Amino acid sequence: MTTTQEVDRVARPASRTIWFVGGAILFGHLLVDMYGAMGPSILGVLEIHCHLKPSETAWLLGIGAFSGGISQPVCAWLSDRYNWRGFGGLGLMLAAFFLCLVGMATSFGSLLPIYILGMVGLGMFHPIAAASMGGLSELRHSSNISLFFVVGMLGGVIGATVTPRLITGTAGFSAMYWAIAPGFVVAWVLHQAIHRLPHRQASHRTSPLVLDKIRARWIIVGFLYIASVLRFSVNLALAYLYVRWVQDATGASHPDWTLSEIARYSVPMVGNLNACMIVGMALGGIGAGFFVRRGGERWPMVLCPIVFAPAVALFPHATLAWSYILSVLVGIGFGAMIPVSIALSQRLLPHRTSLASGLMMGGSWAIAMVGPPLAEFGVQHLGIGWSFYLTASVLCLAGLVVIPLHVFSRDLF
């Protein structure tokens, strides 16, 4: 008869396999998040290149977020249902191919399907890669996920800072084409490597499932979901507002410049702001993982967005140098509680951990697509200043909405 120890020994990957698979996943995550950060960082130039209206630019961001968000839970369910991890490599290939080809588009009609397919690939990659990274070692599950999170943020910083400088050089958008090949190579390696892991961790066969107060648990997850939607809406709204804010400041300083000149001059600064926001997300996520203890999540989730919301409201009054600092603080404000929400929802729904993760990530991101169009509406009808103020109020609301959790959370946290 096979003992539990023998089952665990069979299911546990060898050390060499762990290093190989882990390296492939991390390198793939670095690349896929680099591709994902390219589009928002070059929006100003892409807008001129494809003759986009401001509303079309906003909807491009929003529809892209919806496409990437909705593909996450769908692919996670299909992966679990059919015991197949191929979405990881396939998603990386789609992201590499389409997100690097946005410069080939010449209009909103041609740009939208390219961007959608690239964002679908981005969404396909994440749930499979995250589950595989966690499955490398059940004893080091948290540290593996933290490493996965940080490497993705690093990729985002690279994409946001390097891409604007490449496309404003002599090569233009063709400079992005060279990034396709590394994505395809790593996708193939990832596809070969990831199948060396068991699809599910061994402990899922032996851990007892103890559920109580299931209705209260779902209510709490509902509050967490609403807060996540609000936080991601702030993230996407700022990606649009950064473009408008930098271009307005550049136009005021150089009134004789054309829109194309303003866009080309502004795009590196927009990329820097997005990179600073990603750095803030990474710092916040790492800090929350270190300081927020199990059972003590409630008040940090309330206070963190509220404390950092003024950083959003200060943007209309900031210099460029100060705006970089503010962007880091903003990233902390909405990003710190993302991993906390994921971990808490998984703990509340131990029988639906994939669904819980999908709700807090892709499921929230999909609904947050309203962020850029609402930001564009605010800019057109209220002005850039009031748009930042209202975005700050949404970040405050993301903290306030979780205050009622104590009513439902007795003995559950």
N, C-alpha and C positions, 0 to 999 in steps of 0.2 A: 504494500500500500504506500502511496506517495504521501510523505509527511508535509506539513506546512512549510518547514524549513527547506525541503527539497523544491517545493513549488516556488518559494521566494528566490531560491538560488537560480532556478531556471529563468525566472522572469527578470532577475536583476541583470542588466547589461554588464559585460566585462569592462574593466577600466579603460582599455584601449578604445573600445567602442564608444564609451562615454565621452572621451576626449574628441573623437572624430565627429560624432553626431552633434555634440554640444558646440564644437567650433563651426560646423556647417550651419546650425540654427542661428547662432549669434551673428555670423558674417552675413547670412541672409537677412536677418532683422536689420542690421546696420544698413544694408543696401536698400531694402524695401522702404524703410522710413526716410532714407535719403531721397529716393524717388518721390515719395509722398510730399516732402517739403519743397520740392522744386517749383511746383505750380504756384502756390501762394506767394512765394518769394519773388516771382517774375510777373505778377499779375499786371503791373503797370505797362510793361513793354508788350506783353501778350495782348493787352487791351488795344493798344495802337496797331499792332501787327494784324490782328483779326478784326479791326474796326468794330469793337464791342461798345455798346451803350453801357453806362454805369449799371443799369438794372440787369443787363445780360452778364456782366462780370459778377454781380452778386449771386445770380442764379446759378452760374457756373460753379461757384464754391458750394452753394447749397445742394445742388443736385449731385455733385461729386461726393459730398459728405453722406448724402442719403444712400447712394449706390454702394460706397464702401462700407457704410454702417449696416445696411440690410443684408449684405452678403456674408457678414460674419456669423450671425446665428444660423443662417440657412446652411452654410458650408459646415459649421460645427455639428449641426444635426445630421446632415448627410454623412459626415465622416464617422460619427458614432453609429449611425444606423447601418452603414455598409462596411464598417471596419476598414476604412481606407484613408490613408494620410496623403494621398497625391495632391490634394488641394494646396498644400504648402508650396511645393515646387512650381505647380501650375500658376498659383497666384503671383509668385515672384517673377515668373516669366512675363505674365500679362502686365504687371506694373512696370517692369523694365522696358518692355517694348513700347507700350502706349504712352506712358508718362514722359518718355524721352523723345517722343515724336510730336509733341504739341506744337512745335514750331512749323510743322508741315501744314497746319490748318491755316485757312485764310479768312474764315468767317465763323460766326457763332454756330452755324449749322454744321460745319465740318469739325469744329473744335469740340463740341459737346460730346459726340459719341467716342472720340478718342480719349477724352478725359474720363468719361464714365467707365469705359473698359479698363483703363489704368487703375481707377479707384476701386473697381470691383476686384481686381487682382490684389490690391493692397489689403482689402477686407478679407479675401480668401486666405491669405497667408497667415494672419495673426492668430486666430483661434487654434489652428493646427500646430503652429510653431510653439505657441505658449504652452499647450498641453504636452507637447513632446519634451519641451525644456523642463517642465515640472516633473515629467515621468522619468528623467534621467536618474533621479535619486529621491526616494520618498523621504529620506532623512534630511536632505538638503533642499527640499521643495521650495521653501521661502527664499533662500539665498539664490537659488537658480532663477526664480522669477524676478528677483530684484536685479540680478545681473542682466537678464533679458530686457528689462525695462530701461536700464541705464544705457545699454548698447544701442537700443532703438533711439533714445534721445540724442546720442552722439551722432547717429546717422542723420537725424533731422537737422542738427546744427550744421553738419557738413553740407547737406543739400541747400539749406537756406542761405549760407554765406558764400559758397563757391559758385553756385549756378548763376546768380546775378552778374558776377564778375566775368564769367565765361561768355555769356550771351551778349554782353555789351562790348566784347572785344571784336577783333576782326573776323573771327569765325562765325559769330552770330549764333543762331539756334542750332546750326550743324554741330557745334561743340558738344551738345547734349547727346548726339547719336553715339558717341564713343562709349557712353555709359551703359549701352544696351548689352554689349558682349559680357562684361563681368556678371551681370544679372543672370544671363542664360547659363554661364558656366557654373555659378554657385547654385542655381536652381537644379541643374542636373546632379551636382554633388549632393545637394540636400535630398533630392528624391531617392538617390541610392542609399544615403545614410539613414534616413529617418525610418526606413522599414526594418532596420536592425533592432528597433525598440519594440517591446510589447505594446499593443494598442492601448491597453488599460493597465494601470498599476495593479500589482498583485494584491494589495490590501483591499481592493474593492470586493474581493470574494470573501474576506474574513472579517471586515469591520462591521459591527452591528449597526443597523440603522434605527436610531431612536428618535422619533418625531413626537413633539407635543405642541399643543397650541398652534396648529398649523395655520389657522386663520390669522392669528396675530403676527406670525412670521411673514406671511404674504403682505400684510398691511405695512409692516416695516420695510420690506423690500420695495413696496410701492412708493413710499416716501423717499427711499434712497434713489429710486429710479428718477423721480421728478427732480431731485437735487442734481443728479448726474446730467439730465437733459439741460437744466439751466446752466450748469458749469460749461458744458460743451458748446452751448449756444453763445456764451461769452467768448470762448476760444475762437469760434468761427466768425463772430461779429468783429472781433478785433483784427483778424486777418484781413478783413475788408477795410476797416477803418484806418489801419496803418497806411494803406495805399493812399487813401484820400488825404489823410493828415500830412504825410510827407510831401505829396504832390502840391497841396495847398501852400505849405510853407516854402517849397522850392519856387512855385509860381510867384509868390509874393516877393521873394528875394530877386527873382529874375523875370520881371514883367515882359521883357522883350523876347523871351524864349517861346518856341513852338511847343505844342503838346508833346510831340515826339521827343524833343530835347529834354523837357521836364521829366518825362517817363524814364528815359535812359539814365538821367542823372540821379533820379530818386530810387531806382530799383535796388542798388546795393544797400541803401539805408533801410528800405523795407525788409530786405533779407536779414539784415542785422537785427532788426526789431523782432522778427519771427524767431531768429536763433536765440535771442535773449529770453524770449518767452519759453522756448523749449528748455533752455538751461534752468529757468525757474521751476518748470514742471519737474525736471529731474531732481533738483535740490529739494523741492517740496516733497516729492514721493519718497526719496531716501530719508529725509528728516522725519516724515510721518511714520515710516516703518521703524525708525529707531526710537522715537519718543512716545508714540501712541501705543499704549498697552492694550492687550485683549481685555474687553469689557469696559474700556474707557474711551471708546470712539465717539460717543454722542456729542460731548461738548466741543472737542476739536472740530468736528464736522459743522457745528453751528458757528463757532467763532472764527475759524480760518478764513472763510470767504468774506465775512463782515470786516475783519481787521484789515484785509488787503484790498477791499473794494475802493477805498480812496485813491489808490494808485491809478486806477482806471480814470477816475474823475479828474485827476491832476494833469492828464495828457494835454488838454487844450492850452494849458498855461506853462508847459515845460519846454526847455530847450532840447536840441537833439541829444546832447550828452546826457541830460537827465532822463530823457525818454528811454534810453537803454536800461537804466537802473529801474525805472518804473516798470518796464516790460518784464524784467526778471521777477519783480515783486508780484506783478499780475499773474505770471506763470505759477508762482507759489500759491497764490490765492485760489485759483481754480484747479490746479494740478495736484496739490498735495493730498487731497482726499480721494483721488481716483483709485489708487491701489487699496486704500482703507475700505472704500465702498465695495470693491470687488471681493476682498477677503471676508468682510462682514456678511455680504449677501451669500457667499458660498457656505459660510458657517450656519447661516439661518436656514438654508435650503440644501442640506447635505445630500438629498436624493435628486437634486436638480442643479448640480454645480455648473454644468455647461450652460444651462439656461440662465442661471444667475449671472455668470460671467458675461454672457452675450448681452443681457439686459444692461449691465453697467458699462459696457464698452460699445459695441456696434449698435445695439438697440437704442441707446441714448444718443449716439452720434447721428443716427438716421433722423430722429425727430429734431435734433439741433440744426438741421438744414435751414430752419427758418431764420437763424441768426443773421447771415449776410443780407438776405432781402430786407429784413426789418432794419438793419443798420443802414442800408442804402435808402430806404424810405425816410429814415430819420435825417440823413444828410440832406436829402432833397427838400424836405418840408420843415425841418427844425434847425438845421445847421450842424456842423461837425461837433461843436461844443456840447450841445444838448444830446447828441448821439452818444458821446462818451459818458455823459452823466447818467443817461438811461441804462447804458450797458453796465455801469457800476451798480445801479440799483438792482439789476437782474442778478449780479453776483451776490449782493446782500441777500436777496430773496433765496438764493441757493442755500444759504446758511439758515435763514429763518424757517424754511419749510421743514427742516428736520427737528425743530424744537418739540413738536408733539410726540416724538418717538418714545419719550419716557412713559407715556400713557400705556403703550402697547408692549414695552420691552422689559417688563419686570421678569426677572429670572431667565431671560433669553440671551442677553448679551454676554 
